Amino acid sequence: MSISETAIELVAEKALTQRYMLDFPFEAAQILETMPARVIAEILEAQVISAVLPLWQYFAVDVAEHVFLQLTEVRQLKLLTELDPAISVKILSRAGGSKVDSVLASLDKHVAVEIKALLEFPEDSAGRLMDPRAVNLRPQMTVEQAQLKLRSSKPKAVNEVYAVDDQGVLAGRVAIQEIAIADPDTTIQDIMAPILTYVQALDPKEDVVDKLEKYKLNSIPVVDFNMQLIGVIRSARLLKAFQEEMSVDIQTMVGASKDERALSKTSFAVAKRLPWLHINLLTAFLASAVVGIFESTIAQFTALAVLLPVVAGQSGNAGAQSLAVTMRGLALREISVRHWPKVVLKEVNVGLLNGAAIALTTAACVYIWSQSAGLALVIAIAMVISMIAAGFSGAVIPITLRRFGQDPAQSSSIILTTVTDVVGFFSFLGTAAVLATML
């Protein structure tokens, strides 16, 4: 193969890679994540910046950090200049103080100010989610002047913009469609609509979600304490943030790291999961210790060993249902810590009624299998007790963790499993020991 043919193939490969990144950024990011950070950086360095930008919103946080650090300084600065500031902040917040300082010192002054301001906001605040590059219009502007400003600023994925007065105070909102169809001489004041709601930069993310849902908005303005507009949060940005948070909760509930992805390295996954597996092992020994207390009872009535998983399994499922509903309520702010008596009472009642129904079915099956009315009575009593305990635990555990400032998703599942196993085993074997004469 000649040198010219090789060069043509390299150019074609680069063009195809660029096209794939632009058309399928999510799939491209997933493929790249399977490679070492150094290799990913080399591939991204070879591409134009416009093809690379869409990938960064899909990279896992740890991958984004490692790849960013492998890029040349020139590409790092170009990337931070073009990226959504919220994504830039997510990358830099993990890179370390000295790296952040050096990067900010080398960036364009205006970009550095935007990123530095966002870095100062708390992790889950409205300020971290906002885009500070909001287009500001003046009420006295004409539509023609507004169109010229929009063309020069080239905002992306914007449905409406905001008008501010001479002091920068939020004055109204204007739909892009209105600006597009209005007469050129019409003033912005004539076509702007009143502000339905707003958030302050330090407001928690949950407040932003509540207001977006309540008012059915595509975006929401962010203001400071003087009501001056400092940014805007797009619903798409917030939706992505919550999708990430919910997927993280699914992982952390079972002891997996929030940074682990489906294509993460084996060594990384093992390092993150192994400590929680050891904690789970300790709780399993605790449940086994309860069984050991009733070793003589089990030796006398071997059928008890056969039925142990039935009680523990049912209570575990019931507890998981209660836990899921309570955690969803906390996440969506349908409930707070002060609602705990009402939530717990409801879950205890659900556990009682479900326990009674399951107990009748279980007792009938056990009686048919063993022909022992005593054994059927024992498992029925144990089923009701364990189901009530499961409902109570599923509600109390996440609320208690939230009350003490902990993430309910981090360890609720492990604590719940321990409680349901211990209570299930103890209620079944303890009842059997008390009613041994009936077995």
Contacts in CASP RR format, 6 or more apart in sequence:
PFRMAT RR
TARGET T0000
AUTHOR 0000-0000-0000
METHOD contacts of the structure
MODEL  1
MSISETAIELVAEKALTQRYMLDFPFEAAQILETMPARVIAEILEAQVIS
AVLPLWQYFAVDVAEHVFLQLTEVRQLKLLTELDPAISVKILSRAGGSKV
DSVLASLDKHVAVEIKALLEFPEDSAGRLMDPRAVNLRPQMTVEQAQLKL
RSSKPKAVNEVYAVDDQGVLAGRVAIQEIAIADPDTTIQDIMAPILTYVQ
ALDPKEDVVDKLEKYKLNSIPVVDFNMQLIGVIRSARLLKAFQEEMSVDI
QTMVGASKDERALSKTSFAVAKRLPWLHINLLTAFLASAVVGIFESTIAQ
FTALAVLLPVVAGQSGNAGAQSLAVTMRGLALREISVRHWPKVVLKEVNV
GLLNGAAIALTTAACVYIWSQSAGLALVIAIAMVISMIAAGFSGAVIPIT
LRRFGQDPAQSSSIILTTVTDVVGFFSFLGTAAVLATML
14 46 0 8 1.000
14 47 0 8 1.000
17 43 0 8 1.000
17 47 0 8 1.000
18 47 0 8 1.000
18 48 0 8 1.000
18 51 0 8 1.000
20 27 0 8 1.000
20 28 0 8 1.000
21 28 0 8 1.000
21 47 0 8 1.000
21 51 0 8 1.000
21 52 0 8 1.000
21 54 0 8 1.000
21 55 0 8 1.000
22 50 0 8 1.000
22 51 0 8 1.000
22 54 0 8 1.000
25 54 0 8 1.000
25 55 0 8 1.000
25 57 0 8 1.000
25 58 0 8 1.000
26 58 0 8 1.000
28 55 0 8 1.000
29 55 0 8 1.000
29 58 0 8 1.000
29 59 0 8 1.000
30 58 0 8 1.000
30 263 0 8 1.000
32 40 0 8 1.000
32 43 0 8 1.000
32 55 0 8 1.000
32 59 0 8 1.000
33 40 0 8 1.000
33 59 0 8 1.000
33 60 0 8 1.000
33 63 0 8 1.000
33 261 0 8 1.000
33 263 0 8 1.000
33 264 0 8 1.000
34 263 0 8 1.000
35 43 0 8 1.000
37 63 0 8 1.000
37 66 0 8 1.000
37 67 0 8 1.000
37 69 0 8 1.000
37 70 0 8 1.000
38 70 0 8 1.000
40 63 0 8 1.000
40 67 0 8 1.000
40 70 0 8 1.000
41 67 0 8 1.000
41 70 0 8 1.000
41 71 0 8 1.000
44 52 0 8 1.000
44 55 0 8 1.000
44 67 0 8 1.000
44 71 0 8 1.000
44 75 0 8 1.000
45 71 0 8 1.000
45 72 0 8 1.000
45 75 0 8 1.000
49 75 0 8 1.000
49 78 0 8 1.000
49 79 0 8 1.000
49 82 0 8 1.000
52 79 0 8 1.000
53 79 0 8 1.000
53 82 0 8 1.000
53 83 0 8 1.000
56 64 0 8 1.000
56 79 0 8 1.000
56 83 0 8 1.000
56 87 0 8 1.000
56 91 0 8 1.000
57 84 0 8 1.000
57 87 0 8 1.000
57 240 0 8 1.000
59 67 0 8 1.000
60 259 0 8 1.000
60 261 0 8 1.000
60 264 0 8 1.000
61 90 0 8 1.000
61 91 0 8 1.000
61 94 0 8 1.000
61 259 0 8 1.000
62 94 0 8 1.000
62 259 0 8 1.000
63 261 0 8 1.000
64 90 0 8 1.000
64 91 0 8 1.000
65 91 0 8 1.000
65 94 0 8 1.000
65 95 0 8 1.000
68 76 0 8 1.000
68 79 0 8 1.000
68 91 0 8 1.000
68 95 0 8 1.000
69 95 0 8 1.000
69 99 0 8 1.000
71 79 0 8 1.000
73 106 0 8 1.000
76 103 0 8 1.000
77 103 0 8 1.000
77 106 0 8 1.000
77 107 0 8 1.000
79 88 0 8 1.000
80 88 0 8 1.000
80 92 0 8 1.000
80 103 0 8 1.000
80 107 0 8 1.000
80 111 0 8 1.000
80 115 0 8 1.000
81 107 0 8 1.000
81 108 0 8 1.000
81 111 0 8 1.000
84 131 0 8 1.000
84 237 0 8 1.000
85 111 0 8 1.000
85 114 0 8 1.000
85 115 0 8 1.000
85 118 0 8 1.000
85 131 0 8 1.000
85 132 0 8 1.000
85 133 0 8 1.000
86 118 0 8 1.000
86 128 0 8 1.000
86 129 0 8 1.000
86 130 0 8 1.000
86 131 0 8 1.000
86 237 0 8 1.000
88 115 0 8 1.000
88 118 0 8 1.000
89 115 0 8 1.000
89 118 0 8 1.000
89 119 0 8 1.000
89 128 0 8 1.000
92 99 0 8 1.000
92 100 0 8 1.000
92 103 0 8 1.000
92 115 0 8 1.000
92 119 0 8 1.000
93 100 0 8 1.000
93 119 0 8 1.000
95 103 0 8 1.000
100 119 0 8 1.000
104 112 0 8 1.000
104 115 0 8 1.000
104 116 0 8 1.000
105 112 0 8 1.000
107 115 0 8 1.000
114 132 0 8 1.000
114 133 0 8 1.000
117 132 0 8 1.000
118 127 0 8 1.000
118 128 0 8 1.000
118 130 0 8 1.000
118 132 0 8 1.000
121 127 0 8 1.000
121 128 0 8 1.000
121 201 0 8 1.000
121 202 0 8 1.000
122 128 0 8 1.000
122 202 0 8 1.000
124 204 0 8 1.000
124 205 0 8 1.000
125 201 0 8 1.000
125 202 0 8 1.000
125 203 0 8 1.000
125 204 0 8 1.000
125 205 0 8 1.000
126 199 0 8 1.000
126 200 0 8 1.000
126 201 0 8 1.000
126 202 0 8 1.000
126 203 0 8 1.000
126 204 0 8 1.000
126 205 0 8 1.000
126 207 0 8 1.000
126 208 0 8 1.000
126 222 0 8 1.000
126 233 0 8 1.000
127 201 0 8 1.000
127 202 0 8 1.000
127 222 0 8 1.000
127 233 0 8 1.000
129 205 0 8 1.000
129 208 0 8 1.000
129 233 0 8 1.000
129 237 0 8 1.000
129 238 0 8 1.000
129 241 0 8 1.000
130 201 0 8 1.000
130 222 0 8 1.000
130 230 0 8 1.000
130 231 0 8 1.000
130 232 0 8 1.000
130 233 0 8 1.000
131 231 0 8 1.000
131 232 0 8 1.000
131 233 0 8 1.000
131 234 0 8 1.000
131 237 0 8 1.000
132 230 0 8 1.000
132 231 0 8 1.000
133 153 0 8 1.000
133 155 0 8 1.000
133 231 0 8 1.000
134 161 0 8 1.000
134 162 0 8 1.000
134 221 0 8 1.000
134 229 0 8 1.000
134 231 0 8 1.000
134 232 0 8 1.000
135 149 0 8 1.000
135 150 0 8 1.000
135 153 0 8 1.000
135 155 0 8 1.000
135 158 0 8 1.000
135 161 0 8 1.000
135 162 0 8 1.000
136 161 0 8 1.000
136 162 0 8 1.000
136 163 0 8 1.000
136 164 0 8 1.000
136 168 0 8 1.000
136 229 0 8 1.000
137 146 0 8 1.000
137 149 0 8 1.000
137 161 0 8 1.000
137 162 0 8 1.000
137 163 0 8 1.000
137 164 0 8 1.000
137 174 0 8 1.000
137 188 0 8 1.000
138 163 0 8 1.000
138 164 0 8 1.000
138 165 0 8 1.000
138 166 0 8 1.000
138 188 0 8 1.000
139 163 0 8 1.000
139 165 0 8 1.000
139 171 0 8 1.000
139 172 0 8 1.000
139 187 0 8 1.000
139 188 0 8 1.000
139 189 0 8 1.000
139 192 0 8 1.000
140 187 0 8 1.000
140 188 0 8 1.000
140 189 0 8 1.000
141 149 0 8 1.000
141 163 0 8 1.000
141 187 0 8 1.000
141 188 0 8 1.000
142 184 0 8 1.000
142 185 0 8 1.000
142 186 0 8 1.000
142 187 0 8 1.000
142 188 0 8 1.000
143 179 0 8 1.000
143 182 0 8 1.000
143 183 0 8 1.000
143 184 0 8 1.000
143 185 0 8 1.000
143 186 0 8 1.000
143 187 0 8 1.000
143 188 0 8 1.000
143 191 0 8 1.000
144 184 0 8 1.000
144 185 0 8 1.000
146 161 0 8 1.000
146 174 0 8 1.000
146 179 0 8 1.000
146 188 0 8 1.000
147 179 0 8 1.000
147 180 0 8 1.000
147 184 0 8 1.000
150 161 0 8 1.000
150 176 0 8 1.000
150 179 0 8 1.000
155 161 0 8 1.000
157 234 0 8 1.000
157 236 0 8 1.000
158 176 0 8 1.000
158 219 0 8 1.000
158 234 0 8 1.000
159 175 0 8 1.000
159 176 0 8 1.000
159 218 0 8 1.000
159 219 0 8 1.000
160 173 0 8 1.000
160 174 0 8 1.000
160 175 0 8 1.000
160 176 0 8 1.000
160 218 0 8 1.000
160 219 0 8 1.000
161 173 0 8 1.000
161 174 0 8 1.000
161 176 0 8 1.000
161 179 0 8 1.000
162 170 0 8 1.000
162 171 0 8 1.000
162 172 0 8 1.000
162 173 0 8 1.000
162 174 0 8 1.000
162 195 0 8 1.000
162 221 0 8 1.000
162 229 0 8 1.000
162 232 0 8 1.000
163 170 0 8 1.000
163 171 0 8 1.000
163 172 0 8 1.000
163 173 0 8 1.000
163 174 0 8 1.000
163 188 0 8 1.000
163 189 0 8 1.000
163 192 0 8 1.000
164 170 0 8 1.000
164 171 0 8 1.000
164 228 0 8 1.000
164 229 0 8 1.000
165 171 0 8 1.000
167 226 0 8 1.000
167 228 0 8 1.000
168 228 0 8 1.000
168 229 0 8 1.000
169 226 0 8 1.000
169 227 0 8 1.000
169 228 0 8 1.000
169 229 0 8 1.000
170 195 0 8 1.000
170 198 0 8 1.000
170 221 0 8 1.000
170 223 0 8 1.000
170 227 0 8 1.000
170 228 0 8 1.000
170 229 0 8 1.000
171 192 0 8 1.000
171 195 0 8 1.000
172 192 0 8 1.000
172 193 0 8 1.000
172 194 0 8 1.000
172 195 0 8 1.000
173 192 0 8 1.000
173 193 0 8 1.000
173 194 0 8 1.000
173 195 0 8 1.000
173 196 0 8 1.000
173 221 0 8 1.000
174 188 0 8 1.000
174 191 0 8 1.000
174 192 0 8 1.000
174 193 0 8 1.000
175 193 0 8 1.000
178 191 0 8 1.000
179 191 0 8 1.000
182 190 0 8 1.000
182 191 0 8 1.000
195 221 0 8 1.000
196 215 0 8 1.000
196 217 0 8 1.000
197 211 0 8 1.000
197 214 0 8 1.000
197 215 0 8 1.000
197 217 0 8 1.000
197 220 0 8 1.000
198 220 0 8 1.000
198 221 0 8 1.000
198 222 0 8 1.000
198 223 0 8 1.000
199 207 0 8 1.000
199 208 0 8 1.000
199 211 0 8 1.000
199 220 0 8 1.000
199 221 0 8 1.000
199 222 0 8 1.000
199 223 0 8 1.000
199 233 0 8 1.000
200 222 0 8 1.000
200 223 0 8 1.000
200 224 0 8 1.000
200 225 0 8 1.000
201 222 0 8 1.000
201 223 0 8 1.000
201 224 0 8 1.000
201 230 0 8 1.000
205 238 0 8 1.000
205 241 0 8 1.000
205 242 0 8 1.000
206 333 0 8 1.000
208 220 0 8 1.000
208 233 0 8 1.000
208 238 0 8 1.000
209 238 0 8 1.000
209 242 0 8 1.000
209 332 0 8 1.000
209 333 0 8 1.000
210 333 0 8 1.000
211 217 0 8 1.000
211 220 0 8 1.000
212 220 0 8 1.000
212 235 0 8 1.000
212 238 0 8 1.000
217 235 0 8 1.000
218 234 0 8 1.000
218 235 0 8 1.000
219 232 0 8 1.000
219 233 0 8 1.000
219 234 0 8 1.000
219 235 0 8 1.000
220 232 0 8 1.000
220 233 0 8 1.000
221 229 0 8 1.000
221 231 0 8 1.000
221 232 0 8 1.000
222 229 0 8 1.000
222 230 0 8 1.000
222 231 0 8 1.000
222 232 0 8 1.000
222 233 0 8 1.000
223 229 0 8 1.000
223 230 0 8 1.000
224 230 0 8 1.000
246 331 0 8 1.000
248 258 0 8 1.000
248 409 0 8 1.000
249 327 0 8 1.000
249 331 0 8 1.000
249 409 0 8 1.000
251 257 0 8 1.000
251 258 0 8 1.000
251 260 0 8 1.000
252 258 0 8 1.000
252 407 0 8 1.000
252 409 0 8 1.000
252 410 0 8 1.000
253 409 0 8 1.000
253 410 0 8 1.000
253 412 0 8 1.000
253 413 0 8 1.000
254 413 0 8 1.000
255 273 0 8 1.000
255 276 0 8 1.000
255 410 0 8 1.000
255 411 0 8 1.000
255 413 0 8 1.000
255 414 0 8 1.000
256 269 0 8 1.000
256 272 0 8 1.000
256 273 0 8 1.000
256 276 0 8 1.000
257 272 0 8 1.000
257 273 0 8 1.000
259 272 0 8 1.000
260 268 0 8 1.000
260 269 0 8 1.000
260 272 0 8 1.000
260 273 0 8 1.000
276 414 0 8 1.000
279 414 0 8 1.000
280 414 0 8 1.000
280 417 0 8 1.000
283 414 0 8 1.000
283 417 0 8 1.000
283 418 0 8 1.000
283 421 0 8 1.000
284 421 0 8 1.000
286 418 0 8 1.000
286 422 0 8 1.000
287 312 0 8 1.000
287 418 0 8 1.000
287 421 0 8 1.000
287 422 0 8 1.000
287 425 0 8 1.000
290 421 0 8 1.000
290 422 0 8 1.000
290 425 0 8 1.000
290 426 0 8 1.000
290 429 0 8 1.000
291 298 0 8 1.000
291 308 0 8 1.000
291 425 0 8 1.000
291 429 0 8 1.000
293 429 0 8 1.000
294 304 0 8 1.000
294 429 0 8 1.000
294 430 0 8 1.000
294 432 0 8 1.000
294 433 0 8 1.000
297 304 0 8 1.000
297 429 0 8 1.000
297 430 0 8 1.000
297 432 0 8 1.000
297 433 0 8 1.000
297 436 0 8 1.000
298 304 0 8 1.000
298 305 0 8 1.000
298 429 0 8 1.000
300 436 0 8 1.000
301 375 0 8 1.000
301 432 0 8 1.000
301 436 0 8 1.000
301 439 0 8 1.000
303 370 0 8 1.000
303 372 0 8 1.000
303 375 0 8 1.000
304 428 0 8 1.000
304 429 0 8 1.000
304 432 0 8 1.000
307 366 0 8 1.000
307 375 0 8 1.000
307 379 0 8 1.000
307 428 0 8 1.000
308 425 0 8 1.000
308 428 0 8 1.000
308 429 0 8 1.000
310 362 0 8 1.000
310 379 0 8 1.000
311 379 0 8 1.000
311 382 0 8 1.000
311 383 0 8 1.000
311 386 0 8 1.000
311 424 0 8 1.000
311 425 0 8 1.000
311 427 0 8 1.000
311 428 0 8 1.000
312 386 0 8 1.000
312 420 0 8 1.000
312 421 0 8 1.000
312 424 0 8 1.000
312 425 0 8 1.000
313 420 0 8 1.000
314 358 0 8 1.000
314 362 0 8 1.000
314 383 0 8 1.000
314 386 0 8 1.000
314 387 0 8 1.000
315 383 0 8 1.000
315 386 0 8 1.000
315 387 0 8 1.000
315 389 0 8 1.000
315 390 0 8 1.000
315 420 0 8 1.000
315 423 0 8 1.000
315 424 0 8 1.000
316 390 0 8 1.000
316 416 0 8 1.000
316 417 0 8 1.000
316 420 0 8 1.000
316 421 0 8 1.000
318 351 0 8 1.000
318 354 0 8 1.000
318 355 0 8 1.000
318 387 0 8 1.000
318 390 0 8 1.000
318 391 0 8 1.000
318 420 0 8 1.000
319 390 0 8 1.000
319 391 0 8 1.000
319 393 0 8 1.000
319 394 0 8 1.000
319 416 0 8 1.000
319 420 0 8 1.000
320 413 0 8 1.000
320 416 0 8 1.000
322 347 0 8 1.000
322 350 0 8 1.000
322 351 0 8 1.000
322 390 0 8 1.000
322 391 0 8 1.000
322 393 0 8 1.000
322 394 0 8 1.000
322 395 0 8 1.000
323 393 0 8 1.000
323 394 0 8 1.000
323 395 0 8 1.000
323 397 0 8 1.000
323 398 0 8 1.000
323 412 0 8 1.000
323 413 0 8 1.000
323 416 0 8 1.000
325 347 0 8 1.000
326 335 0 8 1.000
326 343 0 8 1.000
326 347 0 8 1.000
326 394 0 8 1.000
326 395 0 8 1.000
326 398 0 8 1.000
326 399 0 8 1.000
327 398 0 8 1.000
327 408 0 8 1.000
327 409 0 8 1.000
327 412 0 8 1.000
328 334 0 8 1.000
329 335 0 8 1.000
330 336 0 8 1.000
330 398 0 8 1.000
330 399 0 8 1.000
330 402 0 8 1.000
330 408 0 8 1.000
335 343 0 8 1.000
335 399 0 8 1.000
337 399 0 8 1.000
337 402 0 8 1.000
337 403 0 8 1.000
340 395 0 8 1.000
340 396 0 8 1.000
340 399 0 8 1.000
340 403 0 8 1.000
343 395 0 8 1.000
343 399 0 8 1.000
344 392 0 8 1.000
344 395 0 8 1.000
344 396 0 8 1.000
344 399 0 8 1.000
346 395 0 8 1.000
347 391 0 8 1.000
347 392 0 8 1.000
347 394 0 8 1.000
347 395 0 8 1.000
348 388 0 8 1.000
348 391 0 8 1.000
348 392 0 8 1.000
348 395 0 8 1.000
350 391 0 8 1.000
351 387 0 8 1.000
351 388 0 8 1.000
351 390 0 8 1.000
351 391 0 8 1.000
352 384 0 8 1.000
352 387 0 8 1.000
352 388 0 8 1.000
354 387 0 8 1.000
355 383 0 8 1.000
355 384 0 8 1.000
355 387 0 8 1.000
355 388 0 8 1.000
356 384 0 8 1.000
358 383 0 8 1.000
358 387 0 8 1.000
359 379 0 8 1.000
359 380 0 8 1.000
359 381 0 8 1.000
359 383 0 8 1.000
359 384 0 8 1.000
359 387 0 8 1.000
360 380 0 8 1.000
362 379 0 8 1.000
362 380 0 8 1.000
362 383 0 8 1.000
363 376 0 8 1.000
363 377 0 8 1.000
363 379 0 8 1.000
363 380 0 8 1.000
364 376 0 8 1.000
366 372 0 8 1.000
366 375 0 8 1.000
366 376 0 8 1.000
366 379 0 8 1.000
367 373 0 8 1.000
367 375 0 8 1.000
367 376 0 8 1.000
370 376 0 8 1.000
372 439 0 8 1.000
373 438 0 8 1.000
374 435 0 8 1.000
374 438 0 8 1.000
374 439 0 8 1.000
375 432 0 8 1.000
375 439 0 8 1.000
377 435 0 8 1.000
377 438 0 8 1.000
378 428 0 8 1.000
378 431 0 8 1.000
378 432 0 8 1.000
378 435 0 8 1.000
378 438 0 8 1.000
378 439 0 8 1.000
379 428 0 8 1.000
381 427 0 8 1.000
381 431 0 8 1.000
382 424 0 8 1.000
382 427 0 8 1.000
382 428 0 8 1.000
382 431 0 8 1.000
385 423 0 8 1.000
385 424 0 8 1.000
385 427 0 8 1.000
385 431 0 8 1.000
386 420 0 8 1.000
386 423 0 8 1.000
386 424 0 8 1.000
386 427 0 8 1.000
386 428 0 8 1.000
389 419 0 8 1.000
389 420 0 8 1.000
389 423 0 8 1.000
389 424 0 8 1.000
389 427 0 8 1.000
390 416 0 8 1.000
390 419 0 8 1.000
390 420 0 8 1.000
390 423 0 8 1.000
393 415 0 8 1.000
393 416 0 8 1.000
393 419 0 8 1.000
393 420 0 8 1.000
393 423 0 8 1.000
394 412 0 8 1.000
394 416 0 8 1.000
397 408 0 8 1.000
397 412 0 8 1.000
397 415 0 8 1.000
397 416 0 8 1.000
397 419 0 8 1.000
398 408 0 8 1.000
398 412 0 8 1.000
399 408 0 8 1.000
401 407 0 8 1.000
401 408 0 8 1.000
401 410 0 8 1.000
401 411 0 8 1.000
401 412 0 8 1.000
402 408 0 8 1.000
432 439 0 8 1.000
END
